[in-house]
């Protein structure tokens, strides 16, 4: 009779704990719903409407236009499609260069400052992390001075005989500039005649402009410190036993890093790449503070184009559509990155050498054990027929007496 009462009492306590949990999380859920979920749903509705920014987006004069805003950006054939294609081109090159460079640099800095023999590790960690906590607006203003035509960067380049460009006023692509060194000034007809989103394939392959290159350097400078801390935390949590075993097997420093340390950093590497990918596709404040898309729209990004379409041109439907297209792009690349970095099972072809070595070692151990057992008996005992007295095991045929 006591067991059912005890069970019901426990279930009542669990019910009370659940109610307390919902009570404590309710304020945050309400805040997220009011300031995140509801605005996102409203923006989704705006992307399918012709709302002009005046009055309520749910007013009677606001009409549902379906995918017209999306088709204008993706296949409209006008200035909106060309601007969106240019923004995607600029941001794609930004992502391609920023994400790998900042990841590699942050990992390198983490490995260097995590070494026990390095003196002043705290100073170097603080120095490398300091740009990450500085205001992006302040860093952008500083970058405008450093990379001006008479700035410190061009002064340093002049010391080695290089005439620096007018960084934030040069719209030419760095790959096109490189090809011009070999006399290539015009692309083939297959690239100049074809286009995607209003931008020719030759312009897609122009590379980032000189102005965007300065923003790429700034992004690497300001974000590497943050990701360095993530890698440091991961390195300090690794066990040294595997590394010591690799050292005993004769692996050098590069082999230990590439074959032992880096595979164990896979979760942190995925986190760093994901955060870098999201941040690179959402670049806005540097463009707004620095160039506002100039020169020649070569620093225009989808995030800034969304703001410009909505707040400057009063095309709120197109601005919201750009934001959701950007959201789909980020989700797609995040899932693709997760698929690339997934845990893979070792193939039989790669396992065959290790299995043959393991089987050979097992066979040697078994053979050695068999030889040892056959060649020696147990200490302190005599095997049958091998004692010092040959008659000790002989049968007695004298009737018990001699």
N, C-alpha and C positions, 0 to 999 in steps of 0.2 A: 504493500500500500504506500510505502514511503518513496519508492522509485518514481512512480508517475508524478508525484508532487514535486520531486526534485527536478525532473525533466521540464515540467511546465514552468518552474521558477527560473531555470536557466534560459528557456526560450523567451520568457518575459524580459530578462536582463539583456539578451541579445536584441530584442525589439527596441528596448530603451536606448541601447548603444547606437543602433541604426538611426533612430530619431534624433539623437544628439549629434551624430555625424552630419545629417542633412541640415540640422539647425545651424551648425557652425559653418558649413560650406554655402549656405543659402545666400549670404551677402555677396560673396564672390561670383556665384552663379548669376545672381541678378545683375551685377555690374557687367559681367561678360555678355549677358544677353542684351542689355541696354546699349552698351557702347561697342559691341563687336558683331554679334549675330544680327541684330536688327539693322544696323547700318549696312552690313554686307548684303542683306536681302533687299534693302531699299536701293542700293547701287545696282544690284542685278536687275531690278525692275526698271531703273532708269536706262540701263543699256538696251532695253527692249522698247523704249518709249521715245517720244519726241519732246521730252521736257526741256524747256529753254532756260531753266534756272530761276524762274519767277513763280512765286506761289508754291503750293504743295505739289509734289510729284504725283500725288494721288487725286489731284483735282479733276473736275469733269472735262476741262479743256485739254488734258494730256491724253494722247492717243497711243495705243499699242501699235508699234510698227514692225514687230517681229525681229528678223535678223537684218534689217536694213542698215543699221549702224555697223554691224560686223561686215556685211558685204561691201559697204562703202570703203572700209579699211583694207579689206583683203582682195577685192576684185572690182572696185569702183572705177579704176582707170583714171582717177583725177589726182588732184594735189594731195588729198587725204591719204590715198594709197601710197603715193610716192614718199610722203613724209614718214608714214609708218614703216615702209620698207627701209628708208634711210636710217631711222632710229633703231630698227632691229639690226641692221648691218653694223652700225656703230657699237651697239651694246654687245653684239655677238663677238666682235673682235676684243672688246673690253674683257668679256668673260674668259675667252680663250687664253688671253695673256695674263690676266690678274690671278685667276684661281690657281693655275699650276705654279706660278712664280712665288706667290705668297705662301703656298703650302710648302714648297721646297725650302724657301728661306726660313720659315718659322720652324720647320723640323731641324734644319741645320743649326739655327741659333739655340734650340732646345738641347741638342746633343752637345754643343760646345759649352753652354753654361751649366750643364748637368754633370760635367766631369769633376771628379773629386779633387784633382790636382790643380784646378783653376782657382786662383786667389781672387777675392773680391767678387764672388759670384752674385751676391746680393746687389752690388752696384750695377753690374751688367744687366741683370734681370730688370731692375728698375729703369735703367736707361733705355733698354729695348722696348719696354712696355709703355713708357711715358707718352709717345705719340698717340697711342690708342685711347688715352683718357683726355687728350686735348680736343677742344671743340673743332669739329670739321670745318666750320666757317672760318675759324682763325687759321687753321692749316691751309685752307684754300686761299685766303688773302696772302699768307706768307708765300705760297707757291706762285701766286701771280707776280710777286716781286722777284722771287728767285729766278723764274723762267721768263722774265721780260727780255726784250732785245738787248738791254744793257745790264741785265741782272748778273748775279754771282755765277750762275751756271755757265753762261756764255763767256764770262771772264776766265773761268777755269779752263774752258775749252780753248780759248785763245792762247793760253800758255803752252799748249801742245800743238799749236798751229792749225786748229780747227775753227772755222767760222761758224758759230752757232746760229741756228735758225731763229726766226721770230715766232717763238713757240705757239703762243695762243692766237696768232693771226695767220698761221699757215694751214690751209685746208688740204694739202696734198697728202696722199697716202704713203706710208713709209715703204711698202712693197713696190709701188709704182716708182718711187724715188730710187729704190735700189735697182730696178730694171733699167732706169734711165742711165745708170752708170755704164751699162752695156749697149746703149743705143736703142733700147726698146721704149718707144714713146706711144705706141698704139697697139691695142690688143688685136687678136685675130677676130675675124668676122663671126665665128661661132660664139665668141664671148661678148662682142659689142652689139650684135643684133638681138640676141636673146636677153630676156629680162625676167625678174621675179619681184613681185610687189612694186613694180614701177622703177626698179633699179636694175641696170644692166649687170650681167654676170662679171664683166670686166671691172665694174665699180665695186661689186661684192668682194672681189679679190684684190682690191687696192690696199687692204690692210688698214689699221687705224691711222687717222690723220696725225700730223705732228702735234696738233693741239690735244687730241685724245691721248697721245702717248705720254704727255705730261701728267694727265689725270691718272693714267695707269701707274706711273711711277709713284704718284701720291697715294694711291690706294694700297700699293704694296708697302709703302713706308708706314702708313697709319694702321694697318691691320695685322701685320706680321707679329707684332708683340702680343696681341691677344691670343692668337693661335699658338704662339710659342709657349704660353703658360699651360695650355691644354696638353701639349706634347710633353712638357716637363712633368706634369702630374702623372701622365701615363708612363713615362720612363721610370719614375720613382716607384711605381707599383709593380714593375716587372721583377720577376725572380731572377737572381743571378746564377742559379744552379744550371739552367740550360746554357747560358753563356759560358760558364766554366767548363761544362762538358764539351762545348764546341771548341774551346781553347785547347783542351786535352786531346781532341781529335785532330788538331793541327790547323784549324781554321784561322785565317788572318783577320785583321780588323774589318775589312770591307765584307768579307764573307759572313762574319758574325753579324754585322749590321743588316746585310741584305737577306740572309737566310734565317736569322734567329730573331733579331730585334724588330725589324719592320713587319713581319707577319703578326707579331703579337700586338702591334699598334693598329691593327685593322679597324677596330671600333672607333678609336680616336680619329683615325684618318678619315673614316666615313663622316664623322661629325664635323671635322674641319672643312672637308670638301663641300658638305651640304650647306653649312653656314656661309662659306665663301661664295658658293653658287647663288644662294638667295640674296646675299648682300650685293653681289655684282650686278644682278639683274634689276635691282631696285635702286640703283644709284640716281640720286636726285639733288641733294643739297649742294654737292660740289658744282654741278652744272648750273644750278640756279644762282649760286653765289658768284661763280666764275665767268662763264661765257654765255649762258642762256641759249646754248645750241650753236653759237657761232664758233668759228668762221664757216660760212657756207653750209650750215646745218651738220657739220662733221662731228660735233660733240652732242648732237641731239640724241636723247635716250627715250625709250617708251614711257618711263615714269614721268619725265619732264614733259613729254608730248601730251600725256594724259592731263597733266595740270594745265598746260597751255591751251588744249582744246576746250577744256571745261571752263576755266576761270577767265581766260583772255578772249577766246572766240565764242563763248557761250554755247558750245556744242557739247552739252553735258552727256548726251547719249553716246557720242563717239568717245568722249573721255572715259566713261564707265566701261565701254566695250574694250578699249585699250587695256584698262586695268585687269579685266577678266581674261583677256588673251594672254597677258603677261603672267597671270596666275596659272593658266594652263601650261604655259611654257616651263615655268619653274617646277610644277608638279611632275611634268614629263621627265625633265632632266634629273630630278631627284630620284624618281623611280628607276630610271636607266642607270644612274650611278649606284643605286642600291643593288641592282642586278649585277653590275660589273664587279662590285666588291663583295659579293655574296661568298659564303663558305662553299668550297667545292670539294667533292670527294676525290681522293687520289686515284688516278687511273691505274689499271692493271699494268700498263706498259711502264709507268714510273715506279710501281711497287715491285716489279719483277726483280730488279737487282738486289733490293733490300731483302726480299723473301728468299732469294737464293743464298745470300750471305747468312741469313738467320737459319735456314735449313742446314747449311753446311756446318755452322757452329754447333747446332743441336746434335747433328750426327757425330761430330768429333767428341762432344761431351759424353754421348751415350757409349761410343766405342771405348773411350778412356775409362769410363766406369766399368764396362764389361771386362776389360783387361785387368783392371785393378782387382775386381772381385774374383777373377779366375786365377790370378797369380799369387794371391796371399789369402790365408785364412784369417779367422778371428783370433786376436791375441789371447793367450792364456788357455787355449783349448787345442786339442789334437783332433785332427780329422781321422775318420775311421781308416785303420790300416796304415797310419803313418806315425805311430808312436815310437818311442825308443825301445820299448819292449815288444818284440815281435809276437810274443805269446800272450800279450795282455788281452787281445781280442779273439784268440783262438778258442774254439769250442772245447769244453771239458768232457773228455771221453773216459775218465778214470773213475767215474762214479762219485766225484766230489773230493777224493783223496788221491795222493800220489804215493 
